[in-house]
Amino acid sequence: MDITREFAAVPTNTTTVRPKKKRNRRGLLKGLVYANAAVIGALMVWLVGYLLWTGVPAIKVSLFAITYTSENVSLLPALINTLTFVGLTLALACPIGVFAAIYFVEYAVAESHFVKMLRVATETLAGVPSIVFGLFGYLCFVVTLKLGYSVLAGSLTLAMMVLPVIIRTAEEALLAVPASYREGSYALGAGKVRTIFKVVLPVAGPGITSGIILSIGRIVGETAALIYTAGTLAEVAAPLSSGRTLSVHMYALMSEGLHVKEAQGTAVILLLIVISLNLCTTLLTKKFQKEHRG
């Protein structure tokens, strides 16, 4: 009796069953991904459609009057204040964020306890709720530093909020630069600082720019932190005076309950600004990529 023939005659279906199980799992996961994408897409379409349906008819010329009154509830002062907040916040956060990312990537020792502590602090700041930033900004900038309810106090608070986003995106952009670029620069006799500013940063420009524009979207849409630091005065504000942004303006109108339609119109304007920022991110990224390839 030949034992080898008997074992050879036994069917082994493990090689055929396992690929089927893998294909079934992949198909199930792919179906779940598509289903989630469809649900999220439907929710986004419904939300945007609802805002446009209710908000577009409320947009009128009086909403863009130079002076705010209780009759026209103009959003123009809030829009100007929003641009002021964006400029001042980026002026405070961008240099610190970019230079911090350069330190993490180019100079820091990964095993250092100081670097690990900084990374933990950065990740922790990214997960802190905005209301906590608002309370901290109120206690630190409004009360302790005696800045009062002002654009400067609000901008300092917003700078702390967007700093983790800028640091993280800038760090990822710098890490994406090939090491051969640095080595080639060193081989030509350039120093480390010159290599960073002349070679690395221009290549990492699209990623850094995308992070900055995404942080602008958070600045524009922030409400809770600014109520406690910048106030709700509906006038064009100087850096040391109180002023409201578009999001705070919309929140104030909805809270009063007297100008709900105007608040919906303000929501449409805010939505258009956020969409424009996202489009700018895409266009700038493509432009930098073409220039880099060229």
Beta strands, then each sheet from edge to edge (+ up, - down):
end
